[in-house]
Amino acid sequence: MEASVNTVCLNCGQSHSMKAWTSIDVSREPSLKEKVLNGQLFTWTCPTCGKVNLVKYPLMYHDPSQKLLLVLSDTALKVEDMPEGYVLRRVRSIGELVEKIKISDAGLDDVVMEMCKYVARKELGNDSELRFLKLEGPDNDIILTYPDKDSMQMISLGFNVYEDAMGIVSRHGGMKPEGLQTVDASWMAELLA
């Protein structure tokens, strides 16, 4: 569903409205998935100065083929009558939305991936904001990215880290999110505290 949102150009300060999607079902409109992944769904060009702006707005992303329902929202939501067997997640940023889609596309579990990122942060010795990028190579190495000063860095984890994390998650009863849950680094840190 489309809507119009008001936004302000970060460069010139002029107010304009842009077309926004309140919900998308990629089974009905497959081209929108790529626009989410490449960020095009969240950008608009200011007609006054030509600056390309990134605009975050609430969005429900639905992929029935993967049983994935993601809600981009700053506020916690109470949702009832959600479909059984779905991965239901609330994300707070466009980057988190894209990451959850990539994790699902790779056939991975986002809870297990958060455990992998937790382990990787401990290995790095800092609280870097790690993001899943892709699986790579014949052994399905997990490639994560993180910001470091003015550039993005990559770290590679062997798939055995994912398999070990899967074992930990399956043995830990509290790691099974219920309802529309935010599953991120903070959620994982709380569970492991």
N, C-alpha and C positions, 0 to 999 in steps of 0.2 A: 504494500500500500504506500502510496506517495502522499507527502505532505509538504508544506512550505515552512521553512524556518527562517527567522531573522538572524542575521549575523553581522558582525562588524569586521571590516578589513583591518588586519593587524598592521598594515603599512600606512594607509591614509586615514583610517578611522571612519570611513564612510559606511553607513548602514545599507544593507541590501537583503533581499530574501533569496533563498536558494531552494532548489528541489531536494527533498530528503525522503528517504524511505523509512517508514516506521516499522515495517516488517517485510521480510522477503522469504520466499520459499524457492530454493534453488532447483527444485524439481519442476517448477512451473516457469521459472525464469533463470536458466542456467548461466546466462551471461553476467548476471549480477554477482555470482560467486567470484569471478575473476576481478570484478570491480571492487569487491571487498578486499581481496587478497593484494591487489596492487595499490589500494588506497584511493582509487578514483572515485569511489562512492562517497568519500568524505572530503573531497576537495572542490573548491570553486574558485574561479578567477574573477577578481574584482573588476567590474566594468569601468570603474573610475581610473584606477592606476595600473591595472594589469597584474597585480600581485596574486600568486596562487596561495590560497589559504587552506589550512586543514581545519575542518569543523567536525567536532564530535557531537553527536546527538543520539538520543535513545533509539535503539534498533533491536528488533527480534529477528534472529537468523535461524532458519529452519531448513535442515537437510534430511528429509524423510528416508532417503536411501541409506544414510549412515546413522539414523536415529539420533540425530544431534540437534539440540535446541539451545541456542546461546542468546542471552539478553545483554546488550550493552547498556548499562545504566549505572549512574553514580549512587543510587539509593537501593537499599535492600528491598526486595519485593516479596510479597506473600502471594504465591500462585497456587491455585487449586486445580484439580482435575487434569494433571499433567499425564501425558501418555506413558504407559508402562514400558520398561526396557530402554528408555531413552537416556542419553547423557544430557543432563540439564545443568547449565552453568550460567552464572551471572559474571560478566567481565566488566571491568571499570575503564578499560582503555581500548583504543583501536588496535594497538599492538597485541594486547591479550586476546582480542577477538580473532585476529589473524593467526596467532599462535595456536589457539584451540582448534581452528579449522585445519591447520597443517598437521597437528598431532593426529587428529581424526583421519585425515587423508592418508597418513602413513600407517594407519591401522594400529596405532598405539593408544594406550590408556593415559589420560591426562594426570590422574592421581599418581600413577607410577612415574610419569615424567617429572612431576614435582618432586618426588623422592630422589630421582636422578639428579635434578638440579640442586637439591639440598646437599647431596653428597659432593657434587662438583664445586659448590660454593665453599664447602669445608676444605676441599683440596686446594682451591685457589687462595684460601685464607682471607677472604673478604666477602662482603655482602653484595656482590655485583648482581645486577638485574639480568639474569640469564634468560634467553629465549630459545626455544626449539626452532631450528632452521630446516633440517632435513635429515634423512638417512642417506648414507653415502657408502659406496664401495660394495664389494662382494660380501663383506662381513656385516653390513648394515651398521656401520659406525654412526653414532648419534652426533650430529653437529649442532652445537649451541653457539649463540653469539652473545656478546656483552659489550657495553660501552667502556672504553678505557681512555680517559682524557678526551681527545678530540677525534677519536676513531673507533670503529667497531672491531672487536677481536673475535676470534673463533676458538673454540675448544672442542676436541673430539673425544668422545667416550666410546669405549668398546661396548658392543651390544650386551656383553655379559653383565655390565653395570645395570642395564635395564632389567635383565633376567633376575639379578639379585634383588633389585628394588621391588620387582613384582612379587617375589617371595615374601619380603617384609610386609608389603601392603596386604597380601592375602592372609597373613597371620595376625594382623593388627585390625581388630574389629572396628575401631573408630575411624578408619580410613575409607569408609564407604559412605560417600556423601548422599544425603537424602534431600529431595526437593530441589529447588533452584538454588544451588550452592555456589559460593565463590571459592574456587580451588586455585590457590596461588601460593607464593612463598610464605606469606603471613599465616595462612591456614595450616600449611605443613609445619611451620615452626611452632605454632600453638599446640598441635597434636603431639609433637616430639618433646615439648618442654616438660 
